[in-house]
Amino acid sequence: MKQHLSILKFYGHNDQTIYDQVYLVMIVYCLNVLAQLNTESHQSSLQINWLLKAFLWKLIYTWVQKVQKERDP
């Protein structure tokens, strides 16, 4: 599970903190899939994740323009 959800290490040692971390990573994965579906991007989930991290602090239209350029060659 750690490999598929990109969890490098668990930050807690009790059951509840591990569950919380796994749930959080699953939510982030689902949000990445929703972003991929809403933008109709053909990029992988990993690439969408990278783009979202890269453009996190930039204006949203920058990210939308980037995705649209890649979608319309």
C-alpha positions in Angstrom: 0.0 0.0 0.0 2.9 2.4 0.8 4.2 1.9 -2.7 1.0 2.5 -4.6 -0.1 5.5 -2.6 3.4 7.1 -2.6 3.8 7.1 1.2 7.5 7.3 1.9 7.2 6.8 5.6 4.6 6.8 8.3 4.9 9.8 10.6 3.1 8.2 13.6 3.4 4.9 15.4 -0.1 4.2 16.6 -2.9 2.9 14.5 -5.0 6.1 14.3 -2.1 8.3 12.9 -1.3 5.7 10.3 -5.0 5.5 9.3 -5.2 9.3 9.1 -2.1 9.5 6.9 -3.5 6.7 4.5 -6.9 8.5 4.3 -5.2 11.8 3.5 -3.1 10.3 0.8 -6.2 8.6 -0.7 -8.0 11.9 -0.7 -5.1 13.6 -2.5 -5.1 10.8 -5.1 -8.8 11.2 -5.7 -8.5 15.0 -6.1 -5.7 14.4 -8.6 -8.0 12.0 -10.6 -10.8 14.6 -10.4 -8.5 17.3 -11.7 -7.4 15.0 -14.5 -11.0 14.2 -15.5 -12.2 17.9 -15.2 -9.4 19.1 -17.5 -9.7 16.2 -19.8 -6.0 15.8 -19.6 -4.2 12.7 -21.1 -1.4 13.0 -18.6 -0.8 10.4 -15.9 -1.8 10.9 -12.3 1.8 11.3 -11.4 2.2 14.2 -13.9 -1.0 15.8 -12.7 0.3 15.6 -9.2 3.6 17.2 -10.2 1.8 20.0 -12.0 -0.5 20.7 -9.1 2.6 20.9 -6.8 4.4 23.1 -9.3 1.6 25.6 -9.7 0.2 25.5 -6.2 1.1 29.1 -5.4 0.5 30.5 -8.9 -2.7 31.7 -10.2 -5.1 29.0 -11.4 -5.3 30.3 -15.0 -1.6 29.5 -15.4 -2.3 25.8 -14.7 -5.4 25.7 -16.9 -3.4 27.3 -19.8 -0.7 24.7 -19.4 -3.1 21.8 -19.5 -5.0 23.3 -22.5 -1.8 23.7 -24.5 -1.0 20.1 -23.9 -4.5 18.9 -24.7 -4.7 20.9 -28.0 -1.5 20.2 -30.0 
